[in-house]
Amino acid sequence: MLSQRRAAQAWGVSRARLQRAINGGKLSILADGTIDPAEMLRVFGEAVGGSPSGSVEPLGPPMSHPHETALQAEIKALRAALAAKDEVIAAKDRNLDDLRQALTL
């Protein structure tokens, strides 16, 4: 969770704009006054990392989705399947080249 000051910095919005979004009901805050980064993302889009030095600071540990591990496993399996299909296509292309050469002899 982010303080309102840190959220405003990270998203490059003024504290006044942040307060207007909160007061207008556009942006939800927690009971302790902090803001969930997902709420900031929903309302203001991607963070720009507005630190005074201009460098982008990490907002903390990466947020993980409950299904992230399953999604990563699926991505890995799909990449492997794609690589296998690429190899099959390459083998077929080599076979076609061999057949074309045999026909021209």
TIVO-2410 file (N, C-alpha, C; in nm, 3 decimals):
# residues 105
REC num residu      c1      c2      c3 atome chaine
REC   1      M   0.084  -0.117   0.000     N      A
REC   1      M   0.000   0.000   0.000    CA      A
REC   1      M   0.089   0.124   0.000     C      A
REC   2      L   0.040   0.229  -0.058     N      A
REC   2      L   0.118   0.351  -0.072    CA      A
REC   2      L   0.056   0.465   0.007     C      A
REC   3      S   0.142   0.551   0.060     N      A
REC   3      S   0.090   0.674   0.119    CA      A
REC   3      S   0.038   0.760   0.005     C      A
REC   4      Q  -0.047   0.854   0.037     N      A
REC   4      Q  -0.100   0.940  -0.068    CA      A
REC   4      Q   0.012   1.021  -0.134     C      A
REC   5      R   0.109   1.066  -0.052     N      A
REC   5      R   0.221   1.142  -0.107    CA      A
REC   5      R   0.301   1.056  -0.205     C      A
REC   6      R   0.332   0.932  -0.166     N      A
REC   6      R   0.411   0.843  -0.251    CA      A
REC   6      R   0.334   0.806  -0.377     C      A
REC   7      A   0.205   0.783  -0.365     N      A
REC   7      A   0.122   0.750  -0.481    CA      A
REC   7      A   0.122   0.866  -0.581     C      A
REC   8      A   0.106   0.987  -0.530     N      A
REC   8      A   0.107   1.105  -0.618    CA      A
REC   8      A   0.241   1.117  -0.690     C      A
REC   9      Q   0.351   1.095  -0.616     N      A
REC   9      Q   0.484   1.102  -0.677    CA      A
REC   9      Q   0.499   0.995  -0.785     C      A
REC  10      A   0.466   0.872  -0.751     N      A
REC  10      A   0.488   0.760  -0.842    CA      A
REC  10      A   0.408   0.774  -0.971     C      A
REC  11      W   0.290   0.833  -0.963     N      A
REC  11      W   0.206   0.847  -1.082    CA      A
REC  11      W   0.220   0.986  -1.145     C      A
REC  12      G   0.302   1.071  -1.086     N      A
REC  12      G   0.325   1.202  -1.145    CA      A
REC  12      G   0.201   1.290  -1.145     C      A
REC  13      V   0.117   1.277  -1.044     N      A
REC  13      V  -0.001   1.363  -1.032    CA      A
REC  13      V   0.015   1.449  -0.908     C      A
REC  14      S  -0.051   1.563  -0.907     N      A
REC  14      S  -0.042   1.650  -0.791    CA      A
REC  14      S  -0.125   1.593  -0.676     C      A
REC  15      R  -0.090   1.634  -0.556     N      A
REC  15      R  -0.168   1.591  -0.439    CA      A
REC  15      R  -0.310   1.643  -0.451     C      A
REC  16      A  -0.327   1.764  -0.507     N      A
REC  16      A  -0.461   1.822  -0.524    CA      A
REC  16      A  -0.545   1.735  -0.618     C      A
REC  17      R  -0.485   1.689  -0.727     N      A
REC  17      R  -0.559   1.604  -0.822    CA      A
REC  17      R  -0.595   1.471  -0.756     C      A
REC  18      L  -0.503   1.419  -0.677     N      A
REC  18      L  -0.528   1.295  -0.605    CA      A
REC  18      L  -0.645   1.313  -0.508     C      A
REC  19      Q  -0.645   1.424  -0.432     N      A
REC  19      Q  -0.753   1.452  -0.338    CA      A
REC  19      Q  -0.887   1.468  -0.409     C      A
REC  20      R  -0.886   1.534  -0.525     N      A
REC  20      R  -1.011   1.550  -0.601    CA      A
REC  20      R  -1.066   1.415  -0.644     C      A
REC  21      A  -0.976   1.324  -0.685     N      A
REC  21      A  -1.020   1.190  -0.726    CA      A
REC  21      A  -1.077   1.113  -0.607     C      A
REC  22      I  -1.016   1.129  -0.491     N      A
REC  22      I  -1.065   1.063  -0.370    CA      A
REC  22      I  -1.198   1.123  -0.328     C      A
REC  23      N  -1.204   1.254  -0.318     N      A
REC  23      N  -1.328   1.323  -0.275    CA      A
REC  23      N  -1.442   1.301  -0.372     C      A
REC  24      G  -1.410   1.287  -0.500     N      A
REC  24      G  -1.513   1.266  -0.602    CA      A
REC  24      G  -1.557   1.121  -0.613     C      A
REC  25      G  -1.494   1.033  -0.535     N      A
REC  25      G  -1.532   0.892  -0.538    CA      A
REC  25      G  -1.472   0.814  -0.653     C      A
REC  26      K  -1.383   0.877  -0.728     N      A
REC  26      K  -1.321   0.809  -0.842    CA      A
REC  26      K  -1.210   0.714  -0.795     C      A
REC  27      L  -1.143   0.750  -0.686     N      A
REC  27      L  -1.031   0.672  -0.634    CA      A
REC  27      L  -1.061   0.630  -0.491     C      A
REC  28      S  -1.052   0.501  -0.464     N      A
REC  28      S  -1.079   0.449  -0.329    CA      A
REC  28      S  -0.951   0.447  -0.248     C      A
REC  29      I  -0.965   0.475  -0.118     N      A
REC  29      I  -0.853   0.464  -0.026    CA      A
REC  29      I  -0.892   0.367   0.084     C      A
REC  30      L  -0.791   0.315   0.151     N      A
REC  30      L  -0.816   0.223   0.262    CA      A
REC  30      L  -0.846   0.303   0.388     C      A
REC  31      A  -0.892   0.235   0.490     N      A
REC  31      A  -0.931   0.300   0.616    CA      A
REC  31      A  -0.817   0.381   0.677     C      A
REC  32      D  -0.693   0.333   0.657     N      A
REC  32      D  -0.579   0.404   0.715    CA      A
REC  32      D  -0.529   0.519   0.625     C      A
REC  33      G  -0.599   0.544   0.515     N      A
REC  33      G  -0.563   0.654   0.426    CA      A
REC  33      G  -0.466   0.617   0.316     C      A
REC  34      T  -0.417   0.492   0.316     N      A
REC  34      T  -0.325   0.451   0.210    CA      A
REC  34      T  -0.403   0.410   0.086     C      A
REC  35      I  -0.328   0.396  -0.022     N      A
REC  35      I  -0.391   0.365  -0.151    CA      A
REC  35      I  -0.329   0.238  -0.208     C      A
REC  36      D  -0.413   0.149  -0.254     N      A
REC  36      D  -0.368   0.027  -0.321    CA      A
REC  36      D  -0.314   0.068  -0.458     C      A
REC  37      P  -0.194   0.024  -0.496     N      A
REC  37      P  -0.141   0.058  -0.628    CA      A
REC  37      P  -0.233   0.017  -0.743     C      A
REC  38      A  -0.311  -0.089  -0.723     N      A
REC  38      A  -0.405  -0.131  -0.827    CA      A
REC  38      A  -0.512  -0.024  -0.851     C      A
REC  39      E  -0.551   0.047  -0.745     N      A
REC  39      E  -0.647   0.157  -0.759    CA      A
REC  39      E  -0.586   0.271  -0.840     C      A
REC  40      M  -0.460   0.302  -0.811     N      A
REC  40      M  -0.391   0.407  -0.887    CA      A
REC  40      M  -0.381   0.368  -1.034     C      A
REC  41      L  -0.347   0.242  -1.059     N      A
REC  41      L  -0.338   0.193  -1.196    CA      A
REC  41      L  -0.472   0.204  -1.267     C      A
REC  42      R  -0.579   0.168  -1.197     N      A
REC  42      R  -0.713   0.173  -1.255    CA      A
REC  42      R  -0.752   0.315  -1.293     C      A
REC  43      V  -0.721   0.411  -1.205     N      A
REC  43      V  -0.766   0.548  -1.226    CA      A
REC  43      V  -0.670   0.629  -1.315     C      A
REC  44      F  -0.538   0.612  -1.291     N      A
REC  44      F  -0.440   0.698  -1.358    CA      A
REC  44      F  -0.352   0.626  -1.460     C      A
REC  45      G  -0.368   0.496  -1.476     N      A
REC  45      G  -0.284   0.422  -1.571    CA      A
REC  45      G  -0.150   0.387  -1.507     C      A
REC  46      E  -0.052   0.358  -1.591     N      A
REC  46      E   0.080   0.316  -1.544    CA      A
REC  46      E   0.149   0.425  -1.465     C      A
REC  47      A   0.224   0.386  -1.363     N      A
REC  47      A   0.303   0.479  -1.283    CA      A
REC  47      A   0.416   0.534  -1.368     C      A
REC  48      V   0.453   0.658  -1.343     N      A
REC  48      V   0.564   0.719  -1.416    CA      A
REC  48      V   0.687   0.733  -1.329     C      A
REC  49      G   0.675   0.702  -1.200     N      A
REC  49      G   0.789   0.705  -1.109    CA      A
REC  49      G   0.837   0.844  -1.077     C      A
REC  50      G   0.750   0.937  -1.058     N      A
REC  50      G   0.784   1.077  -1.042    CA      A
REC  50      G   0.862   1.113  -0.919     C      A
REC  51      S   0.982   1.060  -0.903     N      A
REC  51      S   1.065   1.101  -0.791    CA      A
REC  51      S   1.131   1.234  -0.824     C      A
REC  52      P   1.167   1.314  -0.725     N      A
REC  52      P   1.224   1.445  -0.752    CA      A
REC  52      P   1.347   1.442  -0.841     C      A
REC  53      S   1.428   1.336  -0.832     N      A
REC  53      S   1.550   1.328  -0.913    CA      A
REC  53      S   1.520   1.284  -1.056     C      A
REC  54      G   1.397   1.243  -1.083     N      A
REC  54      G   1.360   1.197  -1.216    CA      A
REC  54      G   1.383   1.049  -1.237     C      A
REC  55      S   1.445   0.982  -1.139     N      A
REC  55      S   1.467   0.839  -1.155    CA      A
REC  55      S   1.342   0.764  -1.110     C      A
REC  56      V   1.324   0.648  -1.166     N      A
REC  56      V   1.208   0.566  -1.132    CA      A
REC  56      V   1.247   0.477  -1.015     C      A
REC  57      E   1.172   0.487  -0.906     N      A
REC  57      E   1.198   0.404  -0.789    CA      A
REC  57      E   1.099   0.289  -0.788     C      A
REC  58      P   1.143   0.171  -0.746     N      A
REC  58      P   1.046   0.062  -0.734    CA      A
REC  58      P   0.944   0.093  -0.626     C      A
REC  59      L   0.822   0.050  -0.646     N      A
REC  59      L   0.715   0.076  -0.551    CA      A
REC  59      L   0.708  -0.030  -0.443     C      A
REC  60      G   0.799  -0.122  -0.443     N      A
REC  60      G   0.798  -0.231  -0.347    CA      A
REC  60      G   0.804  -0.362  -0.420     C      A
REC  61      P   0.780  -0.470  -0.349     N      A
REC  61      P   0.786  -0.600  -0.417    CA      A
REC  61      P   0.679  -0.609  -0.524     C      A
REC  62      P   0.707  -0.681  -0.631     N      A
REC  62      P   0.607  -0.693  -0.737    CA      A
REC  62      P   0.479  -0.755  -0.683     C      A
REC  63      M   0.367  -0.703  -0.731     N      A
REC  63      M   0.238  -0.759  -0.691    CA      A
REC  63      M   0.220  -0.891  -0.766     C      A
REC  64      S   0.170  -0.992  -0.698     N      A
REC  64      S   0.150  -1.118  -0.767    CA      A
REC  64      S   0.002  -1.150  -0.769     C      A
REC  65      H  -0.038  -1.202  -0.879     N      A
REC  65      H  -0.175  -1.244  -0.900    CA      A
REC  65      H  -0.185  -1.388  -0.852     C      A
REC  66      P  -0.299  -1.427  -0.792     N      A
REC  66      P  -0.311  -1.564  -0.742    CA      A
REC  66      P  -0.283  -1.671  -0.847     C      A
REC  67      H  -0.310  -1.641  -0.973     N      A
REC  67      H  -0.292  -1.740  -1.079    CA      A
REC  67      H  -0.161  -1.719  -1.154     C      A
REC  68      E  -0.073  -1.632  -1.101     N      A
REC  68      E   0.051  -1.599  -1.173    CA      A
REC  68      E   0.137  -1.722  -1.199     C      A
REC  69      T   0.152  -1.809  -1.101     N      A
REC  69      T   0.235  -1.928  -1.118    CA      A
REC  69      T   0.178  -2.018  -1.227     C      A
REC  70      A   0.047  -2.035  -1.227     N      A
REC  70      A  -0.017  -2.117  -1.330    CA      A
REC  70      A  -0.001  -2.053  -1.467     C      A
REC  71      L  -0.012  -1.921  -1.474     N      A
REC  71      L   0.004  -1.852  -1.601    CA      A
REC  71      L   0.147  -1.863  -1.652     C      A
REC  72      Q   0.243  -1.851  -1.562     N      A
REC  72      Q   0.383  -1.865  -1.602    CA      A
REC  72      Q   0.411  -2.006  -1.653     C      A
REC  73      A   0.354  -2.105  -1.589     N      A
REC  73      A   0.371  -2.244  -1.634    CA      A
REC  73      A   0.308  -2.263  -1.772     C      A
REC  74      E   0.191  -2.204  -1.792     N      A
REC  74      E   0.125  -2.215  -1.922    CA      A
REC  74      E   0.206  -2.146  -2.031     C      A
REC  75      I   0.262  -2.029  -2.001     N      A
REC  75      I   0.345  -1.957  -2.097    CA      A
REC  75      I   0.467  -2.042  -2.134     C      A
REC  76      K   0.529  -2.104  -2.033     N      A
REC  76      K   0.646  -2.189  -2.058    CA      A
REC  76      K   0.608  -2.307  -2.149     C      A
REC  77      A   0.493  -2.369  -2.121     N      A
REC  77      A   0.448  -2.482  -2.202    CA      A
REC  77      A   0.416  -2.438  -2.345     C      A
REC  78      L   0.354  -2.323  -2.359     N      A
REC  78      L   0.321  -2.272  -2.493    CA      A
REC  78      L   0.447  -2.238  -2.572     C      A
REC  79      R   0.546  -2.182  -2.505     N      A
REC  79      R   0.673  -2.151  -2.573    CA      A
REC  79      R   0.741  -2.280  -2.619     C      A
REC  80      A   0.737  -2.384  -2.535     N      A
REC  80      A   0.797  -2.512  -2.573    CA      A
REC  80      A   0.723  -2.572  -2.692     C      A
REC  81      A   0.590  -2.566  -2.689     N      A
REC  81      A   0.510  -2.619  -2.801    CA      A
REC  81      A   0.539  -2.542  -2.929     C      A
REC  82      L   0.553  -2.411  -2.918     N      A
REC  82      L   0.585  -2.329  -3.035    CA      A
REC  82      L   0.722  -2.364  -3.090     C      A
REC  83      A   0.819  -2.382  -3.002     N      A
REC  83      A   0.954  -2.420  -3.046    CA      A
REC  83      A   0.951  -2.555  -3.116     C      A
REC  84      A   0.871  -2.650  -3.063     N      A
REC  84      A   0.860  -2.782  -3.126    CA      A
REC  84      A   0.797  -2.770  -3.264     C      A
REC  85      K   0.694  -2.688  -3.277     N      A
REC  85      K   0.630  -2.668  -3.407    CA      A
REC  85      K   0.725  -2.602  -3.505     C      A
REC  86      D   0.805  -2.506  -3.457     N      A
REC  86      D   0.905  -2.443  -3.544    CA      A
REC  86      D   1.004  -2.545  -3.597     C      A
REC  87      E   1.044  -2.640  -3.512     N      A
REC  87      E   1.136  -2.745  -3.553    CA      A
REC  87      E   1.072  -2.836  -3.658     C      A
REC  88      V   0.944  -2.869  -3.640     N      A
REC  88      V   0.873  -2.953  -3.737    CA      A
REC  88      V   0.866  -2.880  -3.872     C      A
REC  89      I   0.837  -2.753  -3.870     N      A
REC  89      I   0.831  -2.674  -3.994    CA      A
REC  89      I   0.968  -2.670  -4.061     C      A
REC  90      A   1.072  -2.648  -3.982     N      A
REC  90      A   1.207  -2.644  -4.038    CA      A
REC  90      A   1.243  -2.780  -4.101     C      A
REC  91      A   1.204  -2.891  -4.035     N      A
REC  91      A   1.232  -3.024  -4.090    CA      A
REC  91      A   1.156  -3.045  -4.221     C      A
REC  92      K   1.031  -2.999  -4.226     N      A
REC  92      K   0.952  -3.011  -4.350    CA      A
REC  92      K   1.015  -2.928  -4.461     C      A
REC  93      D   1.062  -2.807  -4.426     N      A
REC  93      D   1.128  -2.723  -4.526    CA      A
REC  93      D   1.253  -2.791  -4.580     C      A
REC  94      R   1.333  -2.855  -4.492     N      A
REC  94      R   1.452  -2.926  -4.537    CA      A
REC  94      R   1.412  -3.043  -4.628     C      A
REC  95      N   1.306  -3.113  -4.591     N      A
REC  95      N   1.258  -3.225  -4.672    CA      A
REC  95      N   1.213  -3.177  -4.810     C      A
REC  96      L   1.141  -3.067  -4.813     N      A
REC  96      L   1.098  -3.012  -4.942    CA      A
REC  96      L   1.217  -2.971  -5.027     C      A
REC  97      D   1.317  -2.911  -4.967     N      A
REC  97      D   1.437  -2.873  -5.041    CA      A
REC  97      D   1.506  -2.996  -5.099     C      A
REC  98      D   1.514  -3.103  -5.018     N      A
REC  98      D   1.576  -3.228  -5.065    CA      A
REC  98      D   1.496  -3.285  -5.184     C      A
REC  99      L   1.364  -3.283  -5.175     N      A
REC  99      L   1.279  -3.334  -5.284    CA      A
REC  99      L   1.295  -3.250  -5.410     C      A
REC 100      R   1.302  -3.119  -5.394     N      A
REC 100      R   1.320  -3.030  -5.510    CA      A
REC 100      R   1.455  -3.059  -5.577     C      A
REC 101      Q   1.557  -3.079  -5.496     N      A
REC 101      Q   1.689  -3.111  -5.553    CA      A
REC 101      Q   1.685  -3.243  -5.625     C      A
REC 102      A   1.617  -3.343  -5.571     N      A
REC 102      A   1.608  -3.474  -5.635    CA      A
REC 102      A   1.534  -3.465  -5.766     C      A
REC 103      L   1.435  -3.379  -5.776     N      A
REC 103      L   1.358  -3.366  -5.899    CA      A
REC 103      L   1.437  -3.296  -6.008     C      A
REC 104      T   1.530  -3.210  -5.972     N      A
REC 104      T   1.609  -3.137  -6.072    CA      A
REC 104      T   1.728  -3.217  -6.120     C      A
REC 105      L   1.758  -3.330  -6.057     N      A
REC 105      L   1.873  -3.412  -6.101    CA      A
REC 105      L   1.842  -3.494  -6.218     C      A
***
